[in-house]
Amino acid sequence: MGEVKVPEDWWRLLDVASHALLCGPVSSPDPDALLAAAAKGELAAVIARASFR
């Protein structure tokens, strides 16, 4: 299982939106790596629901 660091504002946005689209795997956090994996059909995705209560 990997760990991803995100800006503090992201957590507040997730708390308001309550959902996030998670996709991967990719070899690096670079957006070009994500686009390349998507072009090859290598991504899996899930909509995750979050609650911080």
N, C-alpha and C positions, 0 to 999 in steps of 0.2 A: 504494500500500500504506500502510495506517495504522499508527500506533503506539499502543499502549495501556499505560498505567502501572498496575501492580498492586501490592498490598502484598507485602512480603518474605515473609510467611507463606504467601502463595499459591504461591510457587515451591516451598517445602518440601512443601506439600500435593500439588502436581503431581508432584514427585519421588516421593512415596509412591504416589499413585494411578496414575501413568503414563498417564492419559487425561484429556482435557478436552473438553467440548462447546463448540464455537465456533459462534456464530451472528451473523448480520448481513445486510446492512448496516443501521445505524441512524444517525440524524442527530446523536445525542448519547449520552453514556454513561449518561444518566438511565434508570432501570428503566422509567419510564412510556413512554419512546420505544420501548424494546424490546417492551413489551406492546402498544403501538399498532401497531407494524409486524407483530407476530404476528397481531393481530386482523384486519389487512388482507391477510394471507397473503403478506407481502412478504419474509419471512425465508428465508435459506438456512442450512443447518447442516451441520457435519461433526464427527465424533468424531476428535480428534487424539491420536496417541500420542506421548509424550515420553520421552526417556531422557537423563539427564545423567551419562553414564559416560565 
